Amino acid sequence: MVMIVGNLHQMRECFAVQARSGDFPSPALLVDFALLVDSFKDPSVSSELGSTFSVWTIFLHPSLPAMSDPITLNVGGKLYTTSLATLTSFPDSMLGAMFSGKMPTKRDSQGNCFIDRDGKVFRYILNFLRTSHLDLPEDFQEMGLLRREADFYQVQPLIEALQEKEVELSKAEKNAMLNITLNQRVQTVHFTVREAPQIYSLSSSSMEVFNANIFSTSCLFLKLLGSKLFYCSNGNLSSITSHLQDPNHLTLDWVANVEGLPEEEYTKQNLKRLWVVPANKQINSFQVFVEEVLKIALSDGFCIDSSHPHAVDFMNNKIIRLIRYRIVSCDYVSHSTDFEVHRNWLAITHSLPISQWYYEATSEWTLDYPPFFAWFEYALSHVAKYFDQEMLNVRNLNYSSSRTLLFQRFSVIFTDALFVYAVHECCKCIDGKKAGKELTEKPKFILSVLLLWNFGLLIVDHIHFQYNGFLSGLMLLSIARFFQKRHMEGAFLFAVLLHFKHIYLYVAPAYGVYLLRSYCFTANKQGKVYYGFPCSWLMIMVFSVDGSIRWNSFSFVRLISLGLIVFLVSALSLGPFLALNQLPQVFSRLFPFKRGLCHAYWAPNFWALYSALDKVLSVIGLELKLLDPNKIPKASMTSGLVQQFQHTVLPSVTPLATFICTLIAMLPSVFCLWCKPQGPRGFLRCLILCALSSFMFGWHVHEKAILLAVLPMSLLSVGKAVDASIFLILTTTGHYSLFPLLFTAPAQSSPPRTLRVLHTL
């Protein structure tokens, strides 16, 4: 074994020497050497040898001619020849990693680098690597495929260029008109018929000649039409787009089949017939032509002009007009990142076995919610397949269709039924004895309006796209059960909620302390309150020393019952992954502490101010030449993906530091709840303060976490004027902090801003 290892070392050094001299072994020899090395990479043979020799160090080392110019790529069976500099022009891309030695590559039988992707559109990706400019033909019809390929190769500038191109095309093609003028005449055609050798007879027949003048303000639609309609001449098909008079005007002339007319006469007399592809259907009448054009136009978003022609006479009319228009652009509704996040989760849970759910990483948006939410996506996927099966393909990255968006929108609306029911239960817990006579003065009505028309949920769920209404419904329902003295149900609902979304761990201390103090202890001796005062986000109360607990009233049965609920719910959620030995992987997805300190949309908390101050100090330091520009960290402090960040001037903050700060901020409210329990309302105040403490000092806090405080605060706001004034400040500032979730283009921002003004009024 040692001798073989030594020989392999010598072979590798020999290859390197030959590479530097310009004389390099054939690809076949390299492949044989690679196979030999790979045979020793089997752990059963020698793990040491496998770690010592990696075939990819031979193939990918920049100094070796295996990766020298020119390089031939086999992409899905199509060969491309380019330079190493071109392939590594974007080092952060997958191609840059593959051809700089950071990632392995495969070889075909000829020794060419093999990539199992679409070879046809790779030409556009390669041209972008060469020029850093996106060049597409005017009739390019595979934008979705190119976008998925660019995403696979992770060429970020190309992805951005494609996004800009799609926005440009969508704006240009937003409104369009299609006008078709039809003409038909009967013409006599004369031709000769061969009856016998050297015997011909003159014959004639009537034929129908059709003419269609098509005008459209959308040149892309005419190109789409050209991909469906073809002339048939001399047995060959040719696209009608070759007959475009200008980008917006197309004239078609064709004939129907003529009885008895020999095939060669069509060519001789230049008579063209019209076919529909891929249906391979010949158009022999205006009715068939109108039917086929109508199918294509309707699929492209056109609709029949209600004024011309009349719907009853549409198929028989000689002038047809179709229009495509949008009154209000709603792109901000349908293109947030979370659409792709949840579509990918639908695909993962539907297409893959449970053992791969928390390992699948084709998309950057990996599954990072607890198992109950994964099963929730699994259930939704079995409804989604009736809308659009393609959305459930894991490899259909960034897939979007009208049916997909329709399903996702309706799934949010449908699951909000739980939120509506929770609001109904919360309204039962409000004392309405002091209500006024007018409907608008009744606390229950006010509470229902505050919750059902919560602007934060409107932004996050119905404009951006998430399922926070469904999850908030579980939390509000558990709170209502505490008010109704149904503590076991409330505890069960919260345990289930934690396994739907772990962000609710923020308020778990309030639940735990309240259930121990007010449910497990059956009798209490209240302490005397000396003083208490509210602050803007924290209420501190100091109690006399004689505040005590009757320990003999502690119920172990209730404690065991609560523990059993938590255990059974956790076992049902995590049990399958425990059996698969995947709990560490699940927890690594749920708690990715390598993410940035601040979330990508900048939740307005203490750490946002801290990071902003560090940025200001770093700018001042650079201006005064107190800092070295080369040592300034480049990573983003607000990365939504896994990425670490080091502060420049101020001490860098660790997850442990944020945990300690959050715990210290929570302690006063938790202490008050333990020493001076005030029933469900005291629990509700503690829950709100825990939510705000986590929002202010937590690690990688999402901006939507403010809803954990805003929604419960709605219940308190209808009781006392002081609480109402605090709620007004909290809901106004909190909802404005959600605005980064919306796109900022002026044409898109007006509707949500208008809604915000109406909500405030």
Secondary structure by P-SEA (a helix, b strand, c coil): caaaaaaaaaaaaaaaaaaaacccccaaaaaaaaaaaaaaccccccaaaaaaccaaaaaccccccccccccccccccbbbbbcccccccccccaaaaaaaccbbbbbccccccccccccccaaaaaaaaaccbbbbccccccaaaaaaaaaaacaaaaaaaaaaaaaaaaaaaccbbbbbbbbbbbbbbbbbbbccccbbbbbbbbbbbbbbbbbbccaaaaaaaaacbbbbcccbbbbcccccccccbbbbbbccccccccaaaaaaabbbbbbbcccccccccaaaaaaaaaaaaaaaccccccccccccccccccbbbbbcccccccccccccaaaaaaaaaaaaaaccccccccccccccccccccaaaaaaaaaaaaaaaacccccccccccccccaaaaaaaaaaaaaaaaaaaaaaaaaaaacccccccccccccaaaaaaaaacccaaaaaaccccccaaaaaaaaaaaaaaaaaacaaaaaaaaaaaaaaaccccccaaaaaaaaaaacccccccbbbbbccccccccbbbbbbccccccccccccaaaaaaaaaaaaaaaaaaaaaaaaaccaaaaaaaacccccccccccccccaaaaaaaaaaaaaaaaaaacccccccccccccccccbbbbbbcccccccaaaaaaaaaaaaaaaaaaaaaccccaaaaaaaaaaaaaaaaacccccccccccccaaaaaaaaaccaaaaaaaaaaaaaaaaaaccccccccccaaaaaaaaaaaac
